[in-house]
């Protein structure tokens, strides 16, 4: 359900969201270019704030180290071409996340991804990811 070798990111999250005991302003989900099951990859949390120009493009800002986690992405369930995957950390613990892979109606071989940020009462945030 995932395209191997995919690198995906949220846009800049104005105001940030609380993840893993700190604010996060951008998230990357990178899927390894292998055929293993379940797929593996990396989740990267960016705590850096940015200044935005009049077009909403980030420029300048803080320079704090990124937090990177190795993950596996096993499929939990599928429905109507969609796949819901757990984000399981291979070492240590990270924020509670799930990844949704959705068929792209405009390009048959491509998938759209959204990241679900989970909290005590279920889904706290839904973040669309762009392939980069």
DONUVEX-354875 format. One line per 10 residues: number of its first residue (from 0); their letters; for each residue x, y, z of N, C-alpha, C, O, CB. Coordinates in Angstrom, 1 decimal. Glycine has a CB too. Layout:
NUM	A	X Y Z X Y Z X Y Z X Y Z X Y Z; ...
END
This chain:
0	XXXXXXXXXX	0.8 -1.2 0.0 0.0 0.0 0.0 0.8 1.3 0.0 0.3 2.4 -0.3 -0.9 0.0 1.2; 2.2 1.2 0.4 3.0 2.3 0.3 4.0 2.2 -0.8 4.4 1.1 -1.2 3.8 2.5 1.7; 4.4 3.3 -1.4 5.4 3.3 -2.4 6.7 3.4 -1.7 7.0 4.3 -0.9 5.2 4.6 -3.4; 7.6 2.4 -2.0 8.9 2.3 -1.3 9.7 3.5 -1.7 9.7 4.0 -2.9 9.6 1.0 -1.7; 10.5 4.0 -0.8 11.4 5.2 -1.0 10.7 6.5 -0.9 11.3 7.5 -1.3 12.0 5.0 -2.4; 9.4 6.5 -0.5 8.7 7.8 -0.4 9.2 8.7 0.8 9.5 8.2 1.9 7.2 7.5 -0.1; 9.4 9.9 0.5 9.7 10.9 1.5 8.6 11.9 1.5 8.2 12.5 0.5 11.1 11.7 1.2; 8.0 12.1 2.7 6.8 12.9 2.8 6.9 13.9 4.0 7.6 13.6 5.0 5.5 12.0 3.0; 6.3 15.0 3.9 6.3 16.0 4.9 5.0 16.7 5.1 4.2 16.9 4.1 7.5 17.0 4.7; 4.7 17.2 6.3 3.6 18.1 6.5 4.2 19.5 6.0 5.4 19.7 5.8 3.2 18.2 8.0
10	XXXXXXXXXX	3.3 20.4 5.8 3.7 21.8 5.6 4.1 22.3 7.0 4.0 21.6 8.0 2.6 22.7 4.9; 4.5 23.6 7.0 4.8 24.2 8.3 3.5 24.3 9.1 2.5 24.8 8.6 5.5 25.6 8.1; 3.6 23.9 10.4 2.4 23.9 11.2 2.4 25.1 12.1 3.1 25.2 13.1 2.3 22.6 12.1; 1.7 26.1 11.7 1.6 27.4 12.4 1.1 27.1 13.8 0.1 26.5 14.0 0.7 28.5 11.7; 1.9 27.6 14.8 1.5 27.4 16.2 2.0 26.1 16.8 2.0 25.9 18.0 0.0 27.5 16.4; 2.4 25.2 15.9 2.9 23.9 16.3 1.9 23.0 17.0 0.8 23.4 17.3 4.1 24.1 17.2; 2.3 21.7 17.2 1.4 20.8 18.0 2.3 20.1 19.0 3.5 19.9 18.8 0.7 19.8 17.0; 1.8 19.7 20.1 2.5 19.1 21.2 2.7 17.6 20.8 1.8 16.9 20.6 1.8 19.2 22.6; 4.0 17.2 20.7 4.3 15.8 20.4 5.6 15.5 21.2 6.5 16.2 21.3 4.6 15.6 18.9; 5.5 14.3 21.9 6.7 13.8 22.6 7.3 14.9 23.5 8.5 15.1 23.6 7.8 13.3 21.6
20	XXXXXXXXXX	6.4 15.5 24.3 6.8 16.5 25.3 7.4 17.8 24.8 8.1 18.5 25.6 7.7 15.8 26.3; 7.2 18.1 23.6 7.7 19.4 23.0 6.9 19.8 21.8 6.1 18.9 21.3 9.2 19.3 22.7; 6.9 21.0 21.5 6.2 21.5 20.3 6.9 21.0 19.0 8.1 20.9 19.0 6.1 23.0 20.3; 6.1 20.7 18.0 6.6 20.3 16.7 6.0 21.1 15.6 4.8 21.4 15.7 6.3 18.8 16.5; 6.8 21.6 14.7 6.3 22.5 13.6 6.3 21.9 12.2 5.8 22.5 11.3 7.1 23.8 13.6; 6.9 20.7 12.1 6.9 20.0 10.8 7.2 18.6 11.1 8.0 18.3 12.1 7.9 20.6 9.8; 6.7 17.6 10.3 6.9 16.2 10.5 7.2 15.6 9.2 6.5 15.9 8.2 5.7 15.5 11.2; 8.2 14.8 9.1 8.6 14.0 8.0 8.3 12.5 8.2 8.5 12.0 9.3 10.0 14.2 7.5; 7.7 11.8 7.2 7.6 10.4 7.3 8.3 9.8 6.0 7.8 10.1 4.9 6.1 9.9 7.4; 9.4 9.2 6.2 10.2 8.6 5.1 10.1 7.1 5.1 10.4 6.5 6.1 11.7 9.1 5.2
30	XXXXXXXXXX	9.7 6.5 4.0 9.6 5.1 3.9 10.8 4.6 3.2 11.2 5.0 2.1 8.3 4.7 3.1; 11.5 3.5 3.8 12.7 3.0 3.2 12.4 2.4 1.8 11.3 1.8 1.6 13.2 1.9 4.1; 13.4 2.4 0.9 13.2 1.9 -0.4 13.5 0.4 -0.5 14.3 -0.1 -1.3 14.1 2.6 -1.4; 12.8 -0.4 0.3 13.0 -1.9 0.4 11.6 -2.5 0.2 10.6 -1.8 0.3 13.7 -2.4 1.7; 11.6 -3.8 0.0 10.3 -4.5 -0.2 9.9 -5.3 1.0 9.1 -6.2 0.9 10.4 -5.4 -1.4; 10.5 -5.0 2.2 10.2 -5.8 3.4 8.8 -5.5 3.8 8.2 -4.4 3.6 11.2 -5.5 4.5; 8.2 -6.5 4.5 6.9 -6.3 5.2 7.1 -6.6 6.7 7.7 -7.6 7.0 5.9 -7.3 4.5; 6.6 -5.7 7.5 5.9 -4.5 7.1 7.0 -3.5 6.7 8.1 -3.6 7.0 5.1 -3.9 8.3; 6.5 -2.4 5.9 7.4 -1.4 5.5 8.1 -0.8 6.8 7.5 -0.7 7.8 6.7 -0.3 4.7; 9.3 -0.3 6.6 10.0 0.4 7.7 10.4 1.8 7.2 10.3 2.1 6.0 11.2 -0.3 8.2
40	XXXXXXXXXX	10.8 2.7 8.1 11.2 4.0 7.7 11.6 4.8 8.9 12.1 4.3 9.9 10.0 4.7 7.0; 11.3 6.1 8.8 11.7 7.1 9.8 10.7 8.1 10.0 10.1 8.6 9.0 13.1 7.7 9.4; 10.4 8.5 11.2 9.6 9.7 11.5 10.5 10.7 12.1 11.3 10.5 13.0 8.4 9.3 12.5; 10.5 11.9 11.5 11.3 13.0 12.0 10.5 14.2 12.5 9.6 14.7 11.8 12.3 13.5 10.9; 10.7 14.6 13.7 10.0 15.7 14.3 10.9 17.0 14.3 12.0 16.9 14.8 9.5 15.4 15.8; 10.3 18.1 13.8 11.1 19.3 13.7 10.5 20.3 14.7 9.4 20.8 14.6 11.0 19.9 12.2; 11.3 20.7 15.7 10.9 21.6 16.8 11.2 23.1 16.4 10.9 23.9 17.2 11.5 21.3 18.1; 11.7 23.3 15.2 12.1 24.7 14.8 11.0 25.5 14.4 10.1 25.2 13.5 13.1 24.6 13.7; 10.9 26.7 15.0 10.0 27.7 14.5 10.6 28.5 13.3 11.8 28.5 13.1 9.6 28.7 15.6; 9.7 29.0 12.5 10.2 29.7 11.3 9.4 31.0 11.1 8.3 31.1 11.6 10.0 28.8 10.0
50	XXXXXXXXXX	10.0 32.0 10.5 9.3 33.2 10.1 8.7 32.8 8.7 9.2 32.1 7.9 10.3 34.4 10.0; 7.5 33.4 8.5 6.8 33.2 7.2 6.8 34.4 6.4 6.6 35.5 7.0 5.4 32.6 7.5; 7.0 34.3 5.1 6.8 35.5 4.2 5.4 35.7 3.9 4.5 35.0 4.3 7.7 35.4 3.0; 5.1 36.7 3.0 3.7 37.0 2.7 3.0 35.9 1.9 1.8 36.0 1.8 3.7 38.3 1.9; 3.7 34.9 1.4 3.1 33.8 0.7 3.0 32.6 1.6 2.5 31.6 1.1 4.0 33.5 -0.5; 3.4 32.7 2.8 3.4 31.6 3.7 4.5 30.6 3.6 4.5 29.5 4.2 2.1 30.8 3.5; 5.6 31.0 2.9 6.8 30.2 2.8 7.7 30.5 4.0 7.9 31.6 4.3 7.5 30.5 1.5; 8.1 29.4 4.7 9.0 29.6 5.8 10.4 30.0 5.4 10.9 29.6 4.3 9.1 28.3 6.6; 11.0 30.9 6.1 12.4 31.4 5.9 12.9 31.8 7.3 12.2 32.4 8.1 12.5 32.5 4.9; 14.2 31.5 7.5 14.8 31.9 8.8 14.1 31.2 9.9 13.1 30.5 9.7 14.7 33.4 9.0
60	XXXXXXXXXX	14.6 31.3 11.1 14.0 30.7 12.3 15.1 30.1 13.2 16.3 30.4 13.1 13.0 29.7 11.9; 14.6 29.2 14.1 15.5 28.6 15.1 16.3 27.4 14.5 16.0 27.0 13.4 14.7 28.1 16.3; 17.3 27.0 15.2 18.1 25.9 14.7 18.3 24.8 15.8 19.4 24.7 16.4 19.5 26.4 14.2; 17.2 24.1 16.1 17.2 23.1 17.2 17.3 21.8 16.5 16.8 21.6 15.4 15.9 23.2 18.1; 18.0 20.8 17.1 18.2 19.5 16.6 16.9 18.8 16.3 15.9 18.9 17.1 19.1 18.6 17.5; 16.8 18.1 15.2 15.6 17.3 14.8 15.6 16.1 15.7 16.6 15.6 16.1 15.5 17.0 13.3; 14.4 15.5 15.9 14.3 14.2 16.6 13.8 13.2 15.6 12.8 13.3 15.0 13.3 14.3 17.8; 14.6 12.1 15.5 14.4 11.1 14.5 14.1 9.8 15.1 14.8 9.4 16.1 15.6 11.0 13.5; 13.1 9.0 14.6 12.8 7.7 15.2 12.7 6.7 14.0 12.1 7.0 13.0 11.4 7.8 15.9; 13.3 5.5 14.2 13.1 4.4 13.3 11.8 3.8 13.6 11.4 3.6 14.8 14.3 3.4 13.4
70	XXXXXXXXXX	11.0 3.4 12.5 9.7 2.9 12.7 9.4 1.7 11.8 10.1 1.6 10.7 8.6 4.0 12.6; 8.5 0.9 12.1 7.8 0.0 11.2 6.4 0.4 11.0 5.8 1.1 11.9 7.9 -1.5 11.8; 5.8 0.1 9.9 4.5 0.6 9.5 3.6 -0.6 9.1 3.1 -0.7 8.0 4.6 1.6 8.3; 3.2 -1.4 10.1 2.3 -2.6 9.8 0.9 -2.1 9.5 0.4 -1.1 10.2 2.3 -3.6 10.9; 0.2 -2.7 8.6 -1.1 -2.4 8.2 -2.1 -3.0 9.3 -2.0 -4.1 9.7 -1.5 -3.0 6.9; -3.0 -2.1 9.8 -3.9 -2.5 10.8 -5.2 -3.0 10.2 -5.8 -4.0 10.5 -4.2 -1.3 11.8; -5.7 -2.2 9.2 -6.9 -2.6 8.5 -6.9 -1.9 7.1 -6.2 -0.9 6.9 -8.2 -2.2 9.3; -7.8 -2.4 6.2 -8.0 -1.7 4.9 -9.4 -1.6 4.6 -10.2 -2.4 5.1 -7.2 -2.5 3.8; -9.8 -0.7 3.8 -11.2 -0.5 3.4 -11.2 0.4 2.2 -10.7 1.5 2.2 -12.1 0.0 4.5; -11.9 0.0 1.1 -12.1 0.8 -0.1 -10.8 1.3 -0.7 -10.8 2.5 -1.1 -13.0 1.9 0.3
80	XXXXXXXXXX	-9.8 0.6 -0.6 -8.5 1.0 -1.2 -7.6 1.8 -0.2 -6.4 2.0 -0.5 -8.7 1.8 -2.4; -8.2 2.1 1.0 -7.4 2.8 2.0 -6.7 1.8 2.9 -7.3 0.7 3.1 -8.3 3.8 2.8; -5.6 2.2 3.5 -4.9 1.4 4.4 -4.6 2.2 5.6 -4.1 3.3 5.5 -3.6 0.7 3.8; -4.9 1.7 6.8 -4.5 2.3 8.1 -3.3 1.5 8.7 -3.4 0.3 8.9 -5.7 2.3 9.1; -2.2 2.3 9.0 -1.0 1.6 9.5 -0.6 2.2 10.8 -0.7 3.4 11.0 0.1 1.8 8.5; -0.2 1.4 11.7 0.4 1.8 13.0 1.8 2.3 12.7 2.5 1.8 11.9 0.4 0.7 14.0; 2.2 3.3 13.5 3.6 3.8 13.5 4.2 3.1 14.8 3.9 3.6 15.9 3.7 5.4 13.5; 5.0 2.1 14.6 5.6 1.4 15.7 7.1 1.7 15.8 7.8 1.5 14.8 5.4 -0.2 15.6; 7.5 2.2 16.9 8.9 2.6 17.1 9.8 1.3 17.3 9.5 0.5 18.2 9.1 3.6 18.3; 10.9 1.2 16.6 11.8 0.0 16.8 12.7 0.2 18.0 13.2 -0.8 18.5 12.6 -0.2 15.5
90	XXXXXXXXXX	13.0 1.4 18.4 13.8 1.6 19.6 13.1 2.8 20.4 12.9 3.8 19.9 15.3 1.9 19.3; 12.9 2.5 21.7 12.3 3.6 22.5 10.9 3.8 22.2 10.2 3.0 21.6 13.1 4.8 22.3; 10.4 5.0 22.6 9.0 5.4 22.4 8.9 6.7 21.7 9.8 7.6 21.9 8.2 5.4 23.7; 7.9 7.0 21.0 7.6 8.2 20.4 6.2 8.6 20.5 5.4 7.9 21.2 8.1 8.2 18.9; 5.7 9.6 19.8 4.3 10.0 19.9 3.4 9.0 19.3 3.9 8.3 18.4 4.1 11.4 19.2; 2.2 8.9 19.7 1.2 8.0 19.2 0.7 8.5 17.8 0.0 9.5 17.7 0.0 7.7 20.1; 1.1 7.8 16.8 0.8 8.2 15.4 0.2 7.0 14.6 0.6 5.8 14.9 2.0 8.8 14.7; -0.6 7.3 13.6 -1.0 6.3 12.6 -0.9 7.0 11.3 -1.0 8.2 11.2 -2.4 5.7 12.9; -0.7 6.2 10.2 -0.5 6.7 8.9 -1.7 6.1 8.0 -2.0 4.9 8.1 0.9 6.3 8.3; -2.3 6.9 7.2 -3.4 6.4 6.3 -2.9 6.6 4.9 -2.4 7.7 4.5 -4.7 7.2 6.6
100	XXXXXXXXXX	-3.0 5.6 4.1 -2.6 5.6 2.7 -3.9 5.5 1.9 -4.7 4.6 2.1 -1.7 4.4 2.3; -4.1 6.5 1.0 -5.4 6.7 0.3 -5.1 6.7 -1.2 -4.1 7.4 -1.6 -6.2 8.0 0.7; -5.9 6.0 -2.1 -5.6 6.1 -3.5 -5.8 7.6 -4.0 -6.6 8.3 -3.5 -6.6 5.2 -4.3; -4.9 7.9 -4.9 -5.0 9.3 -5.5 -5.9 9.2 -6.7 -5.6 8.5 -7.7 -3.6 9.8 -5.9; -7.1 9.9 -6.7 -8.0 9.7 -7.8 -7.5 10.3 -9.1 -8.0 10.0 -10.2 -9.3 10.4 -7.5; -6.4 11.1 -9.1 -5.8 11.7 -10.3 -4.7 10.9 -10.9 -4.3 11.2 -12.0 -5.4 13.1 -10.0; -4.1 10.0 -10.1 -2.9 9.3 -10.5 -3.0 7.9 -9.9 -2.7 7.7 -8.7 -1.6 10.0 -10.2; -3.3 6.9 -10.8 -3.6 5.5 -10.3 -2.4 4.9 -9.5 -2.7 4.2 -8.5 -3.9 4.7 -11.5; -1.2 5.2 -9.9 0.0 4.6 -9.2 0.4 5.3 -8.0 1.4 4.9 -7.3 1.1 4.4 -10.2; -0.2 6.4 -7.6 0.3 7.2 -6.5 -0.7 7.1 -5.4 -1.9 6.8 -5.5 0.4 8.7 -6.9
110	XXXXXXXXXX	-0.2 7.3 -4.2 -1.0 7.3 -3.0 -0.9 8.7 -2.3 0.1 9.3 -2.3 -0.5 6.2 -2.0; -2.0 9.1 -1.6 -1.9 10.2 -0.8 -1.8 9.7 0.7 -2.4 8.7 1.0 -3.2 11.1 -1.0; -1.0 10.4 1.5 -0.9 10.0 2.9 -1.4 11.1 3.8 -1.2 12.3 3.6 0.6 9.7 3.1; -1.9 10.6 4.9 -2.2 11.5 6.0 -1.8 10.9 7.3 -1.8 9.7 7.5 -3.8 11.8 6.1; -1.3 11.8 8.2 -0.8 11.3 9.5 -1.8 11.7 10.5 -2.3 12.8 10.6 0.6 12.0 9.8; -2.2 10.7 11.3 -3.1 10.8 12.4 -2.3 10.9 13.7 -1.5 10.0 14.1 -4.1 9.7 12.5; -2.5 12.0 14.5 -1.9 12.2 15.8 -2.9 11.8 16.8 -4.0 12.4 16.9 -1.3 13.7 16.0; -2.6 10.8 17.6 -3.5 10.2 18.5 -3.3 10.8 19.9 -2.2 11.1 20.3 -3.5 8.7 18.6; -4.4 10.9 20.7 -4.3 11.3 22.1 -5.3 10.5 22.9 -5.8 9.5 22.5 -4.7 12.8 22.2; -5.5 10.9 24.1 -6.3 10.2 25.1 -7.7 9.9 24.6 -8.3 8.8 24.9 -6.4 10.9 26.3
120	XXXXXXXXXX	-8.3 10.8 23.8 -9.7 10.5 23.4 -9.8 10.3 21.9 -10.8 10.5 21.3 -10.5 11.8 23.7; -8.7 9.7 21.3 -8.7 9.4 19.9 -7.9 10.3 19.0 -6.8 10.7 19.4 -10.1 9.4 19.4; -8.3 10.6 17.8 -7.6 11.4 16.9 -7.6 12.9 17.3 -8.6 13.5 17.5 -8.1 11.3 15.4; -6.4 13.4 17.5 -6.2 14.9 17.9 -5.9 15.8 16.7 -6.4 16.9 16.7 -5.1 15.0 18.9; -5.2 15.3 15.7 -4.9 16.1 14.6 -4.8 15.1 13.3 -4.4 14.0 13.5 -3.5 16.8 14.7; -5.2 15.7 12.2 -5.1 15.0 10.9 -4.2 15.9 10.0 -4.6 17.0 9.7 -6.5 14.7 10.2; -3.1 15.4 9.6 -2.1 16.2 8.9 -1.9 15.5 7.5 -1.4 14.4 7.4 -0.8 16.3 9.7; -2.2 16.2 6.5 -1.9 15.7 5.1 -0.4 15.8 4.8 0.2 16.8 5.2 -2.7 16.5 4.0; 0.1 14.8 4.2 1.5 14.8 3.9 1.7 15.0 2.4 0.9 14.5 1.6 2.2 13.4 4.3; 2.8 15.7 2.0 3.1 15.9 0.6 4.4 15.1 0.3 5.3 15.1 1.1 3.3 17.4 0.3
130	XX	4.4 14.5 -0.9 5.6 13.8 -1.3 6.7 14.8 -1.7 6.4 15.7 -2.5 5.3 12.8 -2.4; 7.9 14.6 -1.3 9.0 15.6 -1.7 10.1 14.8 -2.3 11.1 15.4 -2.7 9.5 16.4 -0.4
END
